[in-house]
């Protein structure tokens, strides 16, 4: 049978309550798990390690369904590995979330009528730490509500002392290797957050703008340019045309008048310009557009910044002090008065970048920033996947990863914030630039000062798989638990996080990748497939669902939807169904315990087992093998479906029901079946535990007297199979299913008893007659029995006497009415499909629907005709 290596204790006498109440179980049970140290990993263990580091949620964050989804999958993986005997570390922690956290505290200060500048940098940073201690990290408590088996003794924070040392160390190493440098380039600037943001923190959306065409120059030396950002013309330093565009050949190299200013600018020839687009002439503003910056570099053009960090115009003249959007309309008005507006197009819908945090329109801005030279790092990150050191699952998502790492631009890592890891660069009075490592002395004396910027939050979180284990120190944790085994994360942050961890891990850890597998998930959506959003009424607080239905129900619903890389639709009805599943497990186990289910003693030898017993043990082992295979392939939806089908359908709806007669009759066979049922429940609860930990642990400890499923052994497929018993029980299922369908068709109530004669002699069904009668509510054929219906199924015959059980005349009228409707439907569908003119014009999907209707109508006619024929004669 199924191998069971854990020492079994006799089942206690404690009875289960009549109903399962998650709220009365979950909190206390989780606390017990933590207090007993079940989740605490031992770096000195001789067990094989299994490691996952949690994607660190923001310190400002609260649990949403996306968190709950990924945490459920990680918890399932680590619980199973712990039960399999691995030294399992699931490491928790939080990200300091530079921009988001600073915004929170600045909002608090604004309510007090203050700004961070009123406090100064040191006092403001202290205020942020106070906010973090008081308000931050509530999501960690919410993860406990969900049942996350994290090693809380190892909780880390991206700003704690050890991780700060890691950040300073890798910055110094990269700087010394000339992989970090400072340069003036175009960056994405958020006028609300007042900081640079990376390309992948910009969200593009379609905005209705205004495309205006403007005449530059005077007299014969004129040309027309088109723009949606008229305010930037104040910083134009050239107009560019294609060198082969004959329309402008006479202007190349000339100076032309820039409207609204007292400046002239050159006309330059550049192959970047598309002569077929618009007028073929492009205004060049090197300080406010990345493409223009590149043109400016090629032609040695000056760069003029025309607005400050708030998006306010700084050019002296009539537009000084205007907001960029106010300046836009004002400048267009001034150009219109001068007759320089050739054409206007309203609205002009185009893609505009917005800050992913505050949704403010991003401003391209020339700025001196710190950058990571990503070329060699990205090459290594790509090679690690190409040569198989790291697997991306599902494999077809590797393309997205390669599209990113193979085309990565240098990464702007400086942020104009006060909260975060300050850049470890000091500037001296003579122009010295010194990078200071954690063990270096900080330069002192007059004129020395540190760079005011902090590092991008993703810089420190890119070190997460090894900094959390103690790097740069050579710690026992780092030695034992690096590289981590799997990263479970959404496919939407391949760019934000996965690629950066790969780059830094390979660089810092001598070519050893930070994880062996990247298991990519989809996003959680509502039941209609729409993205959940706080601004929409479809947003769901998972805590509300946990309060209403229990954490197990939320977890099982999320796991059932977890197909690799695919988005997960979820609705409250599905959580209710999962709650019903938890209740079914509870009630069925309670029934089993009341009817002799036990784990005491060894399983009886095979020759003492009934066919039903052998069938369920065979199915049990196949299910364990199937679930193991699905786990190894990260197929959470399939393994959840397999467990659901086995538990509900095979164990509760079939095995328990087929065994009831045995239990009621008592005797030795009842004891045998009670031991088999105990074995099945023991193993079933073990394999269910990683997904639904609370209800299973409560039931298992009651059934077995064991300490906890968290530290129990994972069941192993013993290889026991009995295909003959499976075929035999399949025949029983066919008989029961077919007769139940017939009873339903005849309008019989499920509990209504019907006289029946079963012809089973000579079939494998003969030993199961008592169980079949019990399941189908079939009475023995007594005196006066008259077979009004005879059902041949699975090599047997079931004859029923329906006289007196139904109103035959009423049933005949109902069926006749249904038959008429089906025949009418068939006639209409046949007519349409026979109409050549209709078929020639109708779309394929419409024709397919009509064919489907016809097939259904024909099936209904056959079914109803059979039912009418089987009705008793009047």
Phi, psi and omega in degrees: 000196180292129180295139181220099189272345182282139177295126181268139174259151177301143180296136180288170182272355182300130177266150177282144172302158183293334180229150177271124180242095185307320184298333180274353185247313198296307184300311181295320181293317179298316179301322178296318178303314183293313182299328179278358175074023183298329186264001183273121182274153182243110181293342180269002182291151174267007176287154173295139182277154169219122189230135168227135170255134183289136169302115191293119176291156178297144179298339179273355194278163171232154184297127170237176186297330177296315175301309184303322181298304184291324179295321177301316181292317179295321179296319179298315180298314184287324177297316180297314182296323177298317179293334179279358175099010177278150170281101194258125176240119169244108192264127182264166175170179183224157176260142183287345172050069189314300185292313184298317182289318178299320178299319180301313184288324177295327175295319177300314181297322180298323177294337178266003180077024182235167171235170179297332181290334175293328181274326189089161190298313185294315181291324179295316179299320177297323179295322179295318177300320178297318179297317180300315181293327184271318188245336187283158172079014179296338180297331181294321175295326179289329175295326176295320176304324182284344179098017185294121182275061183273150178277090186293343178290344182248020182301134181236161179223136188296350177250007180287170190301315182295317181288329176296321177296321178297317180298314181295323181294312184288329175299313180299316180296315179295321179296315180295330178272011178059033176256358170235134181212167179245132182204157177266116182216169174285129177233169173274122183244132176260111180293346177271311180280346178057048178205160170289149173227155184280167180304322186277000172259011177255126177257128181262137177218157181281119179245147176274111181246197181227116178264117180243144177253127190237138176273123174256149176090180181227150174060231181284339182267065179233155171207168185242132175240154178241143181206153171258354183236071185299331182298335183282350180297338177298339179254011178296137176235007176187167163240134183250140175227163178285139183299338181261007182277106185296337181299330187242011183302325183286347183261341184301125181094347179276160173262134178235158183285130175270118183304151176067007179226174175256024183253155167245150181228153183277158168261122183244154178258126182214132184289350177295332184287135177265110183294343181274347184264127179058227180273353183082004177240137186234128173288143185242116180237083190302332184275355187223018177202131183295322178292320178294325178299317180296319177297318180299321179296320182291333186245013178054044179275147174289157177245125181244116175276125187248002176215154182272188185293343178268000182082026180258135182295132183246001181281127180298139182138195187292345183257001181303130176089355179280144171296151186304322181283325175293319179297324181303306182291326180293318180294319177299320178297318179294320178294324180295319179298328180274359180075022183264355176275112181277319182205149175231145180229112180231140342282159176243107184275124179214164184277125184234136180280139177230149176296128184293341182268311186250355176070010176290145176297127182284144179246117172298134189211134176285126186206148175277119185220169174264142186226149168261129174281102192273349186313296182292328179292317180292324178299315179296322180294324177289320182296325182298329177276321182296323183268005172089002178294329178235130177259135172256128185233126001287152188299329184292351177273357176300327182300318179297322179295313181294322178303327182278304187292332182279349182230026186286136173270160176305146192258119175284116187251356181267143180228140185270064183234172173252342182259116180149186178280112182290140182296125187278053179242132177244140179249137181258169183294340180258019180087012180292147174231118184234128174266127187251121175276174185295337180256005181268155175281140178280130178300139180231169179115171183299135174089348178276135178208154181272149174306133185283344186280162173246169181275148172309136180305324182292343177294311181288324180287342174292343179266358193308316185294338181241331177295326180290341180263006172113351179304140017272000176287152176270082187269159174302322179298316181296319180294322185277317195251357174258138002282153177289161187276315184212142171252118176258117183202164181286147181295345183284348179243026170308318187280315182300312199235312187300309183297324182287323174296321178298313182299310184288321180297312179298323181290313187280332188252035173055045174085002178269120184295154185286344179206156181274329183222141170249109180263106185269133178253167172271192179257148177280129179235171179284177187296345179261006178084009180271147179295134178281140181209145178297334181279351178252156179286002183266359180292141184234134172269113183299336178295326177296318179291323177295322177297319186279322190236351182096152182294323179301321182295318178295316181298314183294322178298316180294317180295323181295339180262003191270075170275135187309125174074354185262147177294155188244107174282142182211136177225163184296328178301325182289324177292322176299318179297321178291325174298319178298324178296316178299318178295322179297316178301316181298307186294320181291322177293320178299316178299317182297318180296325180286346184241030169096004177296133184207157174249008182289135176078174179282159173295142177298154177298157186304321184295342178270354185272142173284169177299324179295318178297314181295323178299311185290327177291324176295315179295325178299312181293322177296322180293317177301314180296319181294316180296318177301316181297319179293320177300314183295341179253009179057036180262074186292323180296316183291320181290326178293319178295320178297316179294319179299312182297316181295312185293307187285307187284305190279316182282304189280314185279337182245302185297311181299317182292318180293335183267354185300319179300318178298315180296318182293325181285335179072196179088189185297320182295327177296322178294318178299312181293327177296322178290321177297315180297321176298318178298315181297314180296318179305307183291318181300317180294326177297312184286337175282335191306313183301332181270316182236080192286328189287306184294323182291319181294320179298315181289319184294317180295328176290319181292315191255339189075008179290167185291304181189146175295335181303325182246015176281168179279143173286134181293149180242134177296118182280350183090358180294126176222145174220084183296327180295316179295322179296318178296321181296314181288330174300323176295318177300316181297321179298315180298310183297316182296316183293317181291323177298319179297317179297314179303317180296317179300328181274001177080018179282143175288149182305323183268000183287127183274140184227133174295138182210151175241123182253126176256096185242353184303135178084004178242166177290354183277342187307317182291351187252014184301316182298318180293319180297315179298319180297314183292327186260002181056049181256121177275158175298150178284106183263199179298139178080007179298130178227111183290113176262349178210141180228123184246111173277124181206135175054036178080004180239173177229133176243112178258131184241145173250103184266359180297130180087353181260337179223159173278096188300316184295317179296320180293323179296319179295318180298314181293323178297321178295316178296323179295319179298318179295319180294320180293323178295318178298319179296318182297316181294316181293321179296320180297316181294317181289343177268359181267106184297323181296318179296314182297329181290329185261329188289140175297156182301321183293328178290317179297319179298321179297321180292321177298322178296318178299319180295315180298320180293318180299318179295320178294321178296320180297315179298317183294313184291321178300318178297318180298318179297320181294330182274354179290145176301146178285143181292000000 
